[in-house]
Amino acid sequence: MSTPALKEWPLWEVFVRSKQGLEHKHCGSLHASDSEHALQMARDVYTRRQEGVSIWVVPSASISASEPNDKPEFFDPASDKVYRHPTFYVIPDEVGHM
Amino acid sequence: MNAPIDYLLHLADNALILGQRNAEWCGHGPILEEDIALANNSLDLIGQARMLYQHAAQLKGGGATEDTLAYFRDVPDFRNYTLCELPHMPLMSATAQGDRDFAITIVRNFLYSSLMVLVWDQLQASKDTHLAAIAAKSLKEVRYHLRHSRDWLLRLGDGTAESHERAQNAINQLLSYTQEFWANSPQETAAVANGTGINTVTLQNDWNQIVNEALQEATLQRPDEGGFVPTGKHGVHSEHLGFVLAEMQSLARTHPQATW
């Protein structure tokens, strides 16, 4: 191996789909040496109680996240735009659940 | 058609004793995730043992239950492979203390699971329909056990100098115990004769292929087998089983018929 051995296994984020048709949801993270290892450990830790039918693992380092400092400019401007919620329409009965 | 009781006990005892051994890691695993993985493995095996004991108890009658079979039989009554009862450490006297070696755990689980994926697969066609149903359920579980142990075997064998050495020592120590797989016992012969069991000897080539491929990928050497063929399934065990039973059975024997 040409790359130096890591002292610590990299961190992975775990996403589990609870049922076919539903989306994968973030449920936690774990340390593992590679993706196959991470999948097996996620299976053993996060799906013991029939929580899932599918697992994704993603290197935590691959996730770009917004900063808490971004909040004023990212999120606050949306707070007075209530018209973006479709609450001003009467939904016809035929449409059913939305 | 029912399988011979001793054949069911052989399958059940393998699962119970290895399940009990793997449970020794509970709370002591090298990392949290692996601790849970080994406990999962253990619970799968104990679950298999329960189903088999329930079936055997029904056939046996006379007040036998899964609990009497697990907790009130003694060493010579157990029909498990000697491989399943060995401690997770280099060979030493049963009274000696030492550190558990994860490589022994992994190699044993690998050798056993490599056999049981073949055994359960074939037992799905057993003329004992109850046993066939247990086989179908157990096959899924043991396929994961094989995947998990094989994966670790590769990581240890093809890992650091120390992990390689430990994995090689574990295979050197344990491989000869697998000779017991290929020497039929009376209960196996009886089960083959009435169509409820399988002739394990016919699985040897497939088992060798699984083992050899994994060892090669893990950069480990397959040692020569030979010498003593263990006799656990005949009820003649190593000195270690008594200590396993002493711990496992003590509660049930101290408080007979206790319930939750």
Boltz contact constraints between the chains, C-beta under 6 A:
constraints:
  - contact:
      token1: [A, 30]
      token2: [B, 33]
      max_distance: 6.0
  - contact:
      token1: [A, 41]
      token2: [B, 33]
      max_distance: 6.0
  - contact:
      token1: [A, 44]
      token2: [B, 36]
      max_distance: 6.0
  - contact:
      token1: [A, 44]
      token2: [B, 37]
      max_distance: 6.0
  - contact:
      token1: [A, 44]
      token2: [B, 40]
      max_distance: 6.0
  - contact:
      token1: [A, 45]
      token2: [B, 33]
      max_distance: 6.0
  - contact:
      token1: [A, 45]
      token2: [B, 36]
      max_distance: 6.0
